[in-house]
Amino acid sequence: MRELRKIYGIWRRELIRFAREKSRIASSLAAPLLWLVVLGGGLQMVRIPVGGNYQSFLYPGIIGMTILFTSVFSGISVIWDREFGFLKEILVAPVARWSIVLGKAMGGATAALIQALILLPLAPLVGVELSLARLPLVIMLMVVIAIGLTSTGLLIASLMGSMEGFNLIMGFAIQPMFFLSGALFPLSGAPEWLRVISYINPFTYGVDALRWAVFAGFTTLVPVEAELVIVAGFAVAMVLACSYTFGRKK
Amino acid sequence: MTSGVVAIETRDLTKRYGSLVAVDQLNLSIGYGEVFGLLGPNGAGKTTTISMLCTIAMPSSGAASVNGFDIARQPDMVRRSIGIVFQDPSLDDRLTAWENLELHGCLYDMRRDDVRKRIGEVLELVGLSDRARSLVRTYSGGMKRRLELARGLMHWPRVLFLDEPTLGLDPQTREHIWQYIEGLVKRGDMTIVLTTHYMEEAERLSQRVAIIDHGRVQVVDTPANLKNSLHGDVITVQCTLPQILGEKLTALTGASNVRADGGLVRLNVIDGERFVPQVVELARQVGIAIDSISIHRPTLNDVFLHYTGRDMRSEDADSMHFARAWIRRTHR
């Protein structure tokens, strides 16, 4: 497969850049720790129907959050590539558009996965027993969620044009995606209007599936098979949509 | 695969952006091994033409082939055939030179051992071997340009596009880049298409030049022929009684377009240096005192002026380029 080599090249570049931004890695670990340790610790007394106490309930949600923000940011960063000209080098090369998108999406997903994996050793500290047998399932889910979200970032970037809209997108699309996903509280106890919005949010099913993967015997919002289909379908749809927008010529 | 001797051919190639016609029915034929210059002011349509030939932009109408492949129907084959040095920087400055070239090798599906060998070769060619492992962000502007040139050559392209290769560089660096390009030309079979708004650059590097203005080719020829088409050198004589000297000079064979005004006589001659003694002798005979004589050889600038009726304003382009570079730096 000729395209594999090209995807590999693009993926590798993303990782080299990620590894060189040590301050970004460090600072992006601060937020999950604050949520988990401070908010989770502070709300220790809250009784929750699943996962024992609130802190352990919160844990998969915060892993989801880390994946969400790292992935979307990685995807949107393609704007910098365009701004500083590097994107032209890729666009003029004999590389299929979907290879560019896959390479980028997998690069962003790998970065997100590394960030999320750093949180895994915290599991025992917040009262989560993560069995080694479930680990492959957790990781696979993380990868699929991250590919979908990185592609979302790529799609936003290709529609946005410049970095000026970045805060707008973060404030009005990505933050709501996080707060309305059931990452922070069980949706089963939420008011009707909030539940309805959350059910439209594809990220909700990613978080819910993560919880299902982490806690044995967790009851999902909808049958877990459906959630997995939604999560995977979302990733595929986003990759296809990006390939389309990247393929357009002026 | 490659047919005949024509590396690039365009037939009525046109690009419209709304009501603006950026490239207007362009017809060019460029042979293999030729160094071809596209000369014109900013906004003349040079970069748009290159973008279409590189398959980044789709033509609105007309057609073109590069290395025998149709740009609209076989873009992938065109892309494999070409190397490009863009007008604006397109390196990843968070990677090292080596990593940039390695990625390029991946994108062009080069064999792994070839990539390693070739990176050494092209870095050697542009004199960057000792900085291969440095981050590109530590490079100077000239070094970045050289690295882009090296990258454009990585995959042995048949056709190399250089879009304003020395824009915004200082004279010394420009001289270096020119030497590297001349080195490439000497090696032989690569076709080079060069866009520039620097006359001296077009003149020094190109075998043929197309003068482009308002998206149209005004004229195509060798730099020497273009200059000769302006009927030789211009001699300017500052003297007493210019009218009388002018009348006498008109009678001399070889002089044409003699005009006198404001203490000056101007005339066109084919070989200025050999003609000057005759002017001096004639003035002595009629007792006219000459203050100074200057010979102006026509430059491509004069050619451009002649065919477009406009002067090339290179300063504008330069200040724009610097402004853009500045914005890029400060918004990082």
Interface residues (C-beta under 8 A of the other chain):
Chain A: R2 R5 K6 Y8 G9 I10 R12 R13 I16 R17 R20 D81 E83 F84 G85 F86 L87 K88 E89 I90 L91 V92 A93 P94 V95 M163 K249 K250
Chain B: C54 T55 I56 A57 M58 D76 R79 R80 I84 F86 D88 P89 S90 L91 D92 D93 R94 L95 E99 E102 L103 H104 G105 C106 L107 Y108 D109 R151 R328 H331 R332
